């Protein structure tokens, strides 16, 4: 009888790991403590719930490392990418989804799989035997977090992560705001008008920055000294780095023309992206915040077009934990001190839904091969999956290890290509061509003849 694989955590990484192992013929138990044990950020007990953004970011698989990860997961029969495509929303060149139906569809697919069962109890200690994948993500429970810290000999590293608010579309003043994707990007009219844009004059921007800096912020518990992940900074933290920082970040006005006043160039623009298929909810792009709830409503209603905004969800901040993976995990993502346990997802030190899901896919396939007694070829380093795994399991400097998004800086150079900005487009295309070739060969090597 085939040994069972136990997966702790039913987020992006755990869901994908379970699917990959189950599809290989391995019985899987997903241990998901929600909804019995709640977290700060989750609202449901569904698997693969999107707690922050509803976007998987760029879907460009020729010029973007994130889009390349999308391509690799699709080519490997990934469940998350399959369901993301089924519940896609217009978002220019990004892959955004209707979050609740997406999560429900992932849950339904796993519940229906004959090799998958789901258990609702909380795992509070590291198991001493069996085959396990820990994919508890950034919101690992306190008890399991303490067990991991005790085993690894040090406190888990940590950083703070923030959530952006969601606005009811009917409360947005479209006499002020307009629909447009930056640079009119998109193949259809719907894609080219995927974002709601709220313009600001210079005085309005300056007043907004003043209010943002003066607003009441959430206070952390005594002893919490974690920093922030640079890819998900609260807007007030960005503003503290310089008054123009937001105008060159999430509020940049470039590539946008106000359809109400086409001759008037906005000094700054706040963008909102559709959050559900009905188009009734929009999230404020890049507006993660640690402001207290009352301050959020006051400050965000200073944005032209949002003066009467009604919020379906306000922003918030929570503490994330992750391992110092270069010192703790081997190249099979196994805990060196307990090799029957693998880790996957954000807890390994990757950042983002896509990267977490990719590490789940890799861990699921690795664990399945081990259980089935098959030889799994190493994931090629020049693929997007391989570049991430290499980074977190030894490529990164352990002393300064921090959460990392996938990017072409993690890839080995392609021979014969010139450097510099002039050659960037050709260089990125060479990276993706090489990765696709290597990934296709790796996936094909695991196909079992009928």
DOLO-113437 format. One line per 8 residues: number of its first residue (from 0); their letters; for each residue x, y negated, z of C-alpha. Coordinates in nm, 4 decimals, m for minus. Layout:
BEGIN
NUM = a = X,Y,Z; ...
% end
This chain:
BEGIN
0 = xxxxxxxx = 0.0000,0.0000,0.0000; 0.1357,m0.3414,m0.1009; 0.2475,m0.5595,0.1882; 0.0350,m0.8674,0.2605; 0.1702,m1.2187,0.2165; 0.0560,m1.4644,0.4834; 0.0442,m1.8341,0.3955; 0.0017,m2.0979,0.6654
8 = xxxxxxxx = m0.1684,m2.4082,0.5264; m0.4219,m2.4461,0.2472; m0.3041,m2.7722,0.0928; m0.1555,m2.8129,m0.2539; 0.1494,m2.5964,m0.1834; m0.0330,m2.3222,0.0065; m0.3129,m2.2997,m0.2485; m0.0740,m2.2714,m0.5421
16 = xxxxxxxx = 0.1509,m2.0229,m0.3615; m0.1517,m1.8056,m0.2835; m0.2727,m1.8152,m0.6435; 0.0655,m1.7224,m0.7890; 0.1170,m1.4318,m0.5489; m0.2397,m1.3057,m0.5882; m0.2137,m1.3178,m0.9665; 0.1018,m1.1048,m0.9382
24 = xxxxxxxx = m0.0988,m0.8397,m0.7537; m0.0035,m0.9193,m0.3939; m0.2722,m0.9347,m0.1225; m0.2716,m1.2799,0.0364; m0.4165,m1.4248,0.3557; m0.4388,m1.8050,0.3716; m0.4371,m1.9303,0.7314; m0.6068,m2.2723,0.7256
32 = xxxxxxxx = m0.6992,m2.4239,1.0612; m0.9401,m2.6798,0.9134; m1.2224,m2.7542,0.9803; m1.1946,m2.5792,1.3181; m0.8876,m2.7890,1.4011; m0.9062,m3.1326,1.2424; m0.6313,m3.3699,1.1306; m0.6175,m3.7473,1.1100
40 = xxxxxxxx = m0.6403,m3.7563,0.7317; m0.8605,m3.4656,0.6196; m1.2395,m3.4934,0.5856; m1.3370,m3.1372,0.4892; m1.2345,m2.7759,0.5370; m1.1713,m2.7271,0.1662; m0.8383,m2.6183,0.0271; m0.6166,m2.8577,m0.1721
48 = xxxxxxxx = m0.7941,m3.1629,m0.0304; m0.6478,m3.4901,m0.1582; m0.6050,m3.7086,0.1496; m0.4309,m4.0104,0.0002; m0.4338,m4.1010,m0.3679; m0.6475,m3.9097,m0.6177; m0.3682,m3.9217,m0.8756; m0.1093,m3.6637,m0.9777
56 = xxxxxxxx = 0.0792,m3.9546,m1.1385; 0.2161,m3.9581,m1.4941; 0.1118,m3.6815,m1.7325; 0.3804,m3.7721,m1.9891; 0.5812,m3.4500,m2.0219; 0.8366,m3.5912,m2.2665; 0.9522,m3.9062,m2.0880; 0.8605,m3.8521,m1.7223
64 = xxxxxxxx = 0.9876,m3.5968,m1.4711; 0.6490,m3.5758,m1.2955; 0.4747,m3.5055,m1.6253; 0.7347,m3.2376,m1.6917; 0.6420,m3.0698,m1.3617; 0.2777,m3.0772,m1.4791; 0.3815,m2.9033,m1.8023; 0.5860,m2.6390,m1.6226
72 = xxxxxxxx = 0.3045,m2.5553,m1.3807; 0.0495,m2.5295,m1.6605; 0.2841,m2.3007,m1.8531; 0.3097,m2.0772,m1.5435; m0.0686,m2.0458,m1.5046; m0.0910,m2.2940,m1.2179; m0.4315,m2.3151,m1.0487; m0.3974,m2.6745,m0.9288
80 = xxxxxxxx = m0.3115,m2.8102,m1.2737; m0.5923,m2.6051,m1.4307; m0.8509,m2.7509,m1.1952; m0.7024,m3.1000,m1.2201; m0.7594,m3.0884,m1.5964; m1.1170,m2.9720,m1.5419; m1.1920,m3.2674,m1.3123; m0.9819,m3.5357,m1.4815
88 = xxxxxxxx = m1.0795,m3.9035,m1.4604; m0.9716,m4.1854,m1.6932; m0.6469,m4.3334,m1.5586; m0.4406,m4.4518,m1.8550; m0.1401,m4.2206,m1.8795; m0.1868,m4.0791,m1.5297; m0.3577,m3.7562,m1.4253; m0.6243,m3.8694,m1.1774
96 = xxxxxxxx = m0.9049,m3.6414,m1.0615; m1.2467,m3.6494,m0.8999; m1.1119,m3.5438,m0.5623; m1.4076,m3.3623,m0.3994; m1.5128,m3.1430,m0.6956; m1.1442,m3.0722,m0.7641; m1.0844,m2.9495,m0.4095; m1.4065,m2.7487,m0.4128
104 = xxxxxxxx = m1.3104,m2.5781,m0.7392; m0.9682,m2.4767,m0.6047; m1.1383,m2.3402,m0.2923; m1.3967,m2.1501,m0.4968; m1.1308,m1.9970,m0.7238; m0.9255,m1.8708,m0.4313; m1.2281,m1.7399,m0.2405; m1.3367,m1.5504,m0.5529
112 = xxxxxxxx = m0.9961,m1.3914,m0.6135; m0.9996,m1.0222,m0.5132; m0.6487,m1.0463,m0.3657; m0.7161,m1.3516,m0.1459; m0.8788,m1.3852,0.1944; m0.8976,m1.6966,0.4117; m0.8576,m1.7044,0.7888; m0.9632,m2.0030,0.9994
120 = xxxxxxxx = m0.7414,m1.9648,1.3042; m0.4512,m2.1955,1.3880; m0.1018,m2.0453,1.3747; 0.0884,m2.1866,1.6710; 0.4172,m1.9920,1.6614; 0.6640,m1.8639,1.4038; 0.5798,m1.4981,1.3281; 0.8413,m1.2380,1.4159
128 = xxxxxxxx = 0.7610,m0.9986,1.1319; 0.5772,m0.9694,0.8014; 0.6122,m1.1940,0.4974; 0.5158,m1.5564,0.5490; 0.5139,m1.8914,0.3730; 0.4784,m2.2017,0.5925; 0.3092,m2.4676,0.3791; 0.1569,m2.6855,0.6493
136 = xxxxxxxx = 0.2540,m3.0076,0.4802; 0.3122,m3.3430,0.6447; 0.0429,m3.2856,0.9080; 0.1825,m2.9723,1.0683; 0.0008,m2.9067,1.3965; 0.1757,m3.0079,1.7169; 0.2101,m2.6492,1.8416; 0.3598,m2.5113,1.5196
144 = xxxxxxxx = 0.5765,m2.8205,1.4856; 0.7249,m2.7551,1.8291; 0.7878,m2.3913,1.7368; 0.9682,m2.4926,1.4189; 1.1753,m2.7496,1.6079; 1.2701,m2.4899,1.8695; 1.3815,m2.2421,1.6023; 1.5804,m2.4910,1.3966
152 = xxxxxxxx = 1.7624,m2.6265,1.7006; 1.6666,m2.9889,1.6499; 1.3653,m3.2119,1.6265; 1.2122,m3.2091,1.2807; 1.2875,m3.5224,1.0862; 0.9883,m3.7457,1.0366; 0.8566,m4.0500,0.8552; 0.5310,m4.2412,0.8493
160 = xxxxxxxx = 0.2901,m4.2133,0.5568; m0.0023,m4.4412,0.4793; m0.3401,m4.4139,0.3059; m0.4990,m4.6749,0.0775; m0.8601,m4.7925,0.1160; m1.1490,m4.6969,m0.1159; m1.4112,m4.9505,m0.2291; m1.7685,m4.9001,m0.3516
168 = xxxxxxxx = m1.7703,m5.0055,m0.7182; m2.1085,m5.1799,m0.6886; m1.9573,m5.4237,m0.4370; m1.6858,m5.5453,m0.6777; m1.7591,m5.8767,m0.8499; m1.7101,m5.8013,m1.2199; m1.7662,m6.1673,m1.3077; m1.4194,m6.2153,m1.1577
176 = xxxxxxxx = m1.2577,m5.8741,m1.2159; m1.2200,m5.6987,m1.5507; m1.1542,m5.3493,m1.6883; m0.8156,m5.2788,m1.8485; m0.5249,m5.0355,m1.8238; m0.1834,m5.1970,m1.8195; m0.0685,m5.2673,m2.1773; m0.4035,m5.1168,m2.2900
184 = xxxxxxxx = m0.2465,m4.7739,m2.2488; m0.4645,m4.4784,m2.3457; m0.5940,m4.3004,m2.6533; m0.9621,m4.3752,m2.5914; m1.1574,m4.6855,m2.4987; m1.2342,m4.5284,m2.1611; m0.8629,m4.4720,m2.0918; m0.7754,m4.8244,m2.2025
192 = xxxxxxxx = m1.0270,m4.9563,m1.9478; m0.9485,m4.7189,m1.6640; m0.8603,m4.9811,m1.4007; m1.0471,m5.2706,m1.2419; m0.8216,m5.5767,m1.2195; m0.8562,m5.8604,m0.9686; m0.6530,m6.1743,m1.0555; m0.4840,m6.4123,m0.8144
200 = xxxxxxxx = m0.3537,m6.7646,m0.8600; m0.0311,m6.8634,m0.6849; m0.2135,m7.0371,m0.3939; m0.4399,m6.7337,m0.3531; m0.1384,m6.5011,m0.3529; 0.0480,m6.7121,m0.0979; m0.2557,m6.7221,0.1325; m0.2961,m6.3447,0.0959
208 = xxxxxxxx = 0.0687,m6.2834,0.1921; 0.0339,m6.5120,0.4957; m0.2755,m6.3225,0.6117; m0.1118,m5.9864,0.5472; 0.1919,m6.0733,0.7565; m0.0187,m6.2153,1.0408; m0.2758,m5.9333,1.0550; m0.3031,m5.6932,1.3497
216 = xxxxxxxx = m0.1155,m5.3698,1.2764; m0.1487,m5.0206,1.4181; 0.0807,m4.9534,1.7128; 0.2709,m4.6265,1.7317; 0.2948,m4.4030,2.0337; 0.5905,m4.4440,2.2627; 0.8911,m4.2533,2.1344; 0.7807,m4.2482,1.7698
224 = xxxxxxxx = 1.0803,m4.3835,1.5825; 1.0240,m4.2428,1.2330; 1.0815,m4.4640,0.9320; 0.8835,m4.4924,0.6108; 0.9112,m4.3069,0.2818; 1.0016,m4.5700,0.0220; 0.7609,m4.4248,m0.2335; 0.4585,m4.4868,m0.0087
232 = xxxxxxxx = 0.5350,m4.8030,0.1877; 0.2511,m4.9919,0.3566; 0.1877,m5.3177,0.1720; 0.2632,m5.5264,0.4807; 0.6054,m5.3585,0.5094; 0.6736,m5.4481,0.1454; 0.5630,m5.8050,0.2114; 0.8033,m5.8282,0.5049
240 = xxxxxxxx = 1.0894,m5.7534,0.2639; 1.0150,m6.0721,0.0703; 0.7154,m6.2795,m0.0307; 0.7541,m6.1865,m0.3988; 0.7963,m5.8122,m0.3391; 0.4288,m5.7249,m0.3931; 0.4108,m5.9393,m0.7065; 0.6882,m5.7271,m0.8541
248 = xxxxxxxx = 0.5362,m5.4037,m0.7202; 0.1697,m5.2979,m0.6986; 0.0474,m5.6525,m0.7696; 0.2550,m5.7193,m1.0810; 0.0548,m5.9092,m1.3473; 0.2445,m5.7906,m1.6551; 0.0632,m5.6082,m1.9351; m0.2783,m5.7407,m1.8299
256 = xxxxxxxx = m0.5021,m6.0069,m1.9860; m0.8028,m6.1477,m1.8009; m1.0991,m6.0925,m2.0345; m1.2880,m6.3748,m1.8588; m1.0017,m6.6237,m1.9035; m0.7669,m6.4792,m2.1706; m0.5664,m6.8011,m2.1956; m0.4958,m6.8087,m1.8204
264 = xxxxxxxx = m0.2108,m6.5910,m1.6912; m0.2666,m6.4481,m1.3428; 0.0101,m6.4991,m1.0881; m0.0607,m6.1561,m0.9365; m0.3129,m5.8766,m1.0017; m0.4637,m5.6167,m0.7694; m0.5620,m5.2971,m0.9513; m0.8272,m5.0437,m0.8498
272 = xxxxxxxx = m0.8441,m4.6924,m0.9985; m1.1572,m4.4793,m1.0292; m1.1763,m4.2276,m0.7446; m1.4697,m4.0113,m0.8572; m1.6370,m3.8974,m1.1804; m1.9477,m4.1074,m1.1171; m1.7384,m4.4223,m1.1120; m1.8984,m4.5293,m0.7854
280 = xxxxxxxx = m1.5720,m4.5336,m0.5865; m1.2398,m4.7056,m0.6605; m0.9163,m4.6936,m0.4601; m0.6891,m4.9967,m0.4339; m0.3696,m4.8897,m0.6092; m0.0541,m4.9135,m0.3994; m0.2376,m5.0639,m0.1006; m0.1366,m4.8159,0.1663
288 = xxxxxxxx = m0.1659,m4.9992,0.4952; m0.1161,m4.9818,0.8709; m0.3435,m5.2798,0.9408; m0.6188,m5.2249,1.1960; m0.9633,m5.1719,1.0472; m1.1021,m5.5152,1.1290; m0.7972,m5.6864,0.9816; m0.8217,m5.4779,0.6636
296 = xxxxxxxx = m1.1725,m5.5945,0.5792; m1.0794,m5.9586,0.6398; m0.7562,m5.9519,0.4424; m0.8762,m5.7395,0.1490; m1.1856,m5.9562,0.1035; m0.9477,m6.2453,0.0295; m0.8774,m6.0720,m0.3043; m1.0797,m6.2403,m0.5832
304 = xxxxxxxx = m1.3497,m5.9965,m0.6910; m1.3465,m5.8190,m0.3549; m1.4942,m6.1027,m0.1504; m1.8050,m5.8903,m0.0864; m1.6313,m5.5539,m0.0937; m1.7877,m5.2621,0.0896; m1.5422,m4.9902,0.1927; m1.6100,m4.6175,0.1689
312 = xxxxxxxx = m1.2831,m4.5564,0.3532; m1.0330,m4.7914,0.5107; m0.6587,m4.7303,0.5056; m0.4544,m4.5707,0.7801; m0.1158,m4.4374,0.8775; 0.0023,m4.1037,1.0126; 0.3249,m3.9286,1.1052; 0.4741,m3.6759,0.8640
320 = xxxxxxxx = 0.7288,m3.4088,0.9451; 0.9795,m3.2358,0.7211; 1.2777,m3.0036,0.7546; 1.6411,m3.0803,0.6932; 1.6161,m2.8191,0.4209; 1.9773,m2.8316,0.2924; 2.0941,m2.6934,0.6282; 1.7973,m2.4679,0.7103
328 = xxxxxxxx = 1.6777,m2.3039,0.3864; 1.8540,m2.0736,0.1410; 1.8116,m2.0948,m0.2364; 1.5042,m1.8691,m0.2104; 1.3432,m2.1266,0.0233; 1.3755,m1.8834,0.3147; 1.4566,m1.9945,0.6682; 1.8164,m1.8812,0.7162
336 = xxxxxxxx = 1.7573,m1.7735,1.0768; 1.4320,m1.5892,0.9909; 1.4460,m1.4886,0.6231; 1.1006,m1.3283,0.6331; 0.9657,m1.6852,0.6491; 0.9672,m1.9202,0.3523; 0.8731,m2.2868,0.3528; 0.6955,m2.4711,0.0732
344 = xxxxxxxx = 0.5506,m2.8140,0.0020; 0.6131,m3.1476,0.1680; 0.7545,m2.9932,0.4829; 1.0606,m2.8935,0.2744; 1.1400,m3.2573,0.1990; 0.9706,m3.3116,m0.1350; 0.7257,m3.5993,m0.1625; 0.3948,m3.6068,m0.3475
352 = xxxxxxxx = 0.1098,m3.3782,m0.4471; 0.2837,m3.2625,m0.7649; 0.6158,m3.1807,m0.6031; 0.4435,m3.0022,m0.3141; 0.2374,m2.7923,m0.5512; 0.5478,m2.7058,m0.7554; 0.7322,m2.5825,m0.4473; 0.4260,m2.3725,m0.3622
360 = xxxxxxxx = 0.4322,m2.2177,m0.7084; 0.8006,m2.1316,m0.6730; 0.7649,m1.9918,m0.3196; 0.4618,m1.7845,m0.4177; 0.6431,m1.6239,m0.7073; 0.9566,m1.5646,m0.5012; 0.7615,m1.4006,m0.2197; 0.5545,m1.1875,m0.4581
368 = xxxxxxxx = 0.8641,m1.0560,m0.6361; 1.0253,m0.9717,m0.3038; 0.7178,m0.7825,m0.1829; 0.6811,m0.5948,m0.5122; 1.0494,m0.5036,m0.5233; 1.1068,m0.6881,m0.8490; 1.4107,m0.8882,m0.9460; 1.3145,m1.2516,m0.9931
376 = xxxxxxxx = 1.5679,m1.4433,m1.2024; 1.6789,m1.7695,m1.0372; 1.4690,m2.0665,m1.1428; 1.6882,m2.2490,m1.3972; 1.8424,m2.5588,m1.2413; 1.7769,m2.7654,m1.5542; 1.3997,m2.7328,m1.5188; 1.2020,m2.9775,m1.3062
384 = xxxxxxxx = 1.1244,m2.7022,m1.0539; 1.4884,m2.5955,m1.0475; 1.6201,m2.9491,m1.0044; 1.3942,m3.0020,m0.7006; 1.4812,m2.6666,m0.5440; 1.8524,m2.7278,m0.5964; 1.8189,m3.0706,m0.4333; 1.6376,m2.9549,m0.1199
392 = xxxxxxxx = 1.8359,m2.6327,m0.0676; 2.1877,m2.7680,m0.1017; 2.2190,m3.0386,m0.3642; 2.1308,m3.3201,m0.1254; 2.3580,m3.4590,0.1445; 2.2284,m3.3072,0.4679; 2.3312,m3.6048,0.6857; 2.1158,m3.8485,0.4902
400 = xxxxxxxx = 1.8440,m3.6121,0.3654; 1.5096,m3.7871,0.3090; 1.1873,m3.6949,0.1226; 1.2340,m3.7078,m0.2544; 1.0053,m3.7350,m0.5557; 1.1111,m3.5524,m0.8706; 1.3123,m3.7778,m1.1023; 1.5647,m3.7419,m1.3817
408 = xxxxxxxx = 1.8436,m3.8443,m1.1438; 1.8207,m3.4895,m1.0037; 1.8938,m3.3373,m1.3471; 2.2358,m3.2388,m1.4757; 2.3497,m3.4509,m1.7730; 2.2841,m3.3241,m2.1234; 2.6060,m3.2820,m2.3198; 2.6585,m3.5159,m2.6139
416 = xxxxxxxx = 2.4201,m3.7904,m2.5060; 2.5331,m4.1455,m2.4436; 2.4415,m4.3105,m2.1123; 2.2961,m4.6533,m2.0533; 1.9502,m4.7987,m2.0941; 1.9684,m4.7957,m2.4759; 1.9805,m4.4183,m2.4779; 1.7320,m4.3572,m2.1976
424 = xxxxxxxx = 1.4411,m4.2507,m2.4194; 1.6547,m3.9992,m2.6070; 1.8121,m3.8808,m2.2812; 1.4775,m3.8180,m2.1120; 1.3478,m3.6338,m2.4183; 1.6619,m3.4173,m2.4130; 1.6027,m3.3390,m2.0450; 1.2439,m3.2328,m2.1092
432 = xxxxxxxx = 1.3274,m3.0303,m2.4225; 1.5983,m2.8406,m2.2355; 1.3723,m2.7867,m1.9349; 1.0826,m2.6543,m2.1427; 1.3058,m2.4074,m2.3211; 1.4569,m2.2802,m1.9953; 1.1217,m2.2701,m1.8125; 0.9494,m2.0832,m2.0955
440 = xxxxxxxx = 1.2246,m1.8212,m2.0934; 1.2053,m1.7891,m1.7120; 0.8268,m1.7399,m1.7142; 0.8489,m1.4905,m2.0011; 1.1097,m1.2881,m1.8113; 0.8489,m1.2066,m1.5440; 0.5758,m1.0869,m1.7761; 0.4997,m0.7230,m1.7111
448 = xx = 0.4116,m0.5230,m2.0276; 0.0556,m0.3923,m2.0271
% end
